[in-house]
Amino acid sequence: MKIVSIVFCFFFLSMSVHVNAQVKKVLADKIIGTVGDKFILRSDIENTMLDMKRQAQGEENIILPNACQIVEQQLIRKALVLQAEKDSLIVTEEEVENAIDMRIRQFLQQFGSKEVLEEVAGRSIIQLKEDFRIQIKEQKLSENMQEKIVEKIKITPFEVRAFYNKISVDSLPLYESEVSIAEIIIHPKANRDIEEYVIKQLSDYRRQIESGINKFDQLVKLYSEDPSSKENLGQFNINRNEKTWDPAFMAGSFRLKEGQISAPIKSKFGYHIIQLISRSGDDAVVKHILRIPPITKDEINITKNLLDSVKKEILANKMSFGEAVNKYSDDDGSKFSGGAVTGGDGSSYVNIDQLDKDMVVMLKTLKPGDISDPQVYQDDRGRQTVRLIYFRERTSPHKENLREDYNRVSQRALEQKKVKQMESWFKEHIPNYYIYVDAEYHGCPELTDWAKVADAIITEKVY
């Protein structure tokens, strides 16, 4: 059954409607699909297609869904929403509000200001929020229903092997040589005298702005060490409920009154002064200047000596590498994976070209099983950082096999099993819904099953 073939591929694309779509509705609109009491308009499909084309501009090898596939995706979502309502699945107003706020913040980042966004959309922020409310609630209900349908789906080693054995040898993917690596990362701490000097500089910037000697934007250009400052002059749209922001930065921002500039605030990135531009409830627009206290050779050497002693303890079997990661590493994200360097697919085996150049150079001196000497390098924020590298393993170029690629195979097998579960669910439930598909789309192969149900309903009415 084809009916859910795109549910996993396009499930999260359906909410990408661009604000321009709010003012580009087709005047002579038309209902082209119905599931129960949920309607799909022709303008919904056309606006989604326009937005996807816009987002794909400049991208290569992007295959966009056609109108038939988008209609199918919309029908799928409507059916899931109906069942979610029947099963009394709950999406709280707080969840919806947070999602709406996140959508608006994305647009504000894209357009630069509230005024520009409202001008382009032809609607106020309040009106845009209301436009998104039903869509977002439906999205969350359908996601929750899909999760409920597949939540008990697990995969066993026997099923993974059976899945793998069905793949023809000629169809098995080829993998280049890959490496498995773990690391312990420590950011050297600046000495207190240097920190005090940076705090004094930031306090002076604040004084200059408040006295009218200089402007905030000019000082951002001259002194801020935030890499994004060149593009946004240190301005951000933040929300109190977002967990991605540094807690000290967030707390300092929301303590301010509009126009007020904070005293220097320490975050995990360095020291800031923050100016509150505007605030509305849990949303705020702020500007900041970031200064990172410079690290001297003394601090780097202290950190190198620490990691050197950690290496000796590991080699003496006094602790494992994973235990050392938990105890010493400043990279919180890797503590649950023993410091593993992971690829975009979450695999702990990565291609050499996915590693930073300093690590590639270091690996040339190591063999599998070795732990490097402490290495000084610049992280992605430009900070002087020190690490130990554990070269766990190197694979040879190979065709996919269960010994080296079990996790990859099991993930694909699990996804296939979930798709089959979704197909089974739709086969059982679609006949229970009132379905209408406009004749314009009856030629879509993706909509064959939906059209059959719709035709059966019409036939029942006739007889």
Sequence and secondary structure as in RCSB ss.txt:
>XXXX:A:sequence
MKIVSIVFCFFFLSMSVHVNAQVKKVLADKIIGTVGDKFILRSDIENTMLDMKRQAQGEENIILPNACQIVEQQL
IRKALVLQAEKDSLIVTEEEVENAIDMRIRQFLQQFGSKEVLEEVAGRSIIQLKEDFRIQIKEQKLSENMQEKIV
EKIKITPFEVRAFYNKISVDSLPLYESEVSIAEIIIHPKANRDIEEYVIKQLSDYRRQIESGINKFDQLVKLYSE
DPSSKENLGQFNINRNEKTWDPAFMAGSFRLKEGQISAPIKSKFGYHIIQLISRSGDDAVVKHILRIPPITKDEI
NITKNLLDSVKKEILANKMSFGEAVNKYSDDDGSKFSGGAVTGGDGSSYVNIDQLDKDMVVMLKTLKPGDISDPQ
VYQDDRGRQTVRLIYFRERTSPHKENLREDYNRVSQRALEQKKVKQMESWFKEHIPNYYIYVDAEYHGCPELTDW
AKVADAIITEKVY
>XXXX:A:secstr
  TTTTHHHHTTTTT   GGGGG   SS  EEEEETTEEEEHHHHHHHHHHHHHHHTT SS     HHHHHHHHH
HHHHHHHHHHHTT    HHHHHHHHHHHHHHHHHHHSSHHHHHHHHTS HHHHHHHHHHHHHHHHHHHHHHHHHH
TT    HHHHHHHHHTS GGGS EE  EEEEEEEEE     HHHHHHHHHHHHHHHHHHHTTSS HHHHHHHH  
 TTHHHHTTEEEEETT SSS HHHHHHHHTS TT B   EE SS EEEEEEEEEETTEEEEEEEEE     HHHH
HHHHHHHHHHHHHHHTTSS HHHHHHHH S GGGGGGTTB   TTS SEEEGGGS HHHHHHHTT  TT B   E
EEE TTS EEEEEEEEEEE  SEE  HHHHHHHHHHHHHHHHHHHHHHHHHHHHGGGS EEE GGGTT GGGHHH
HHHHHHHHHHHH 
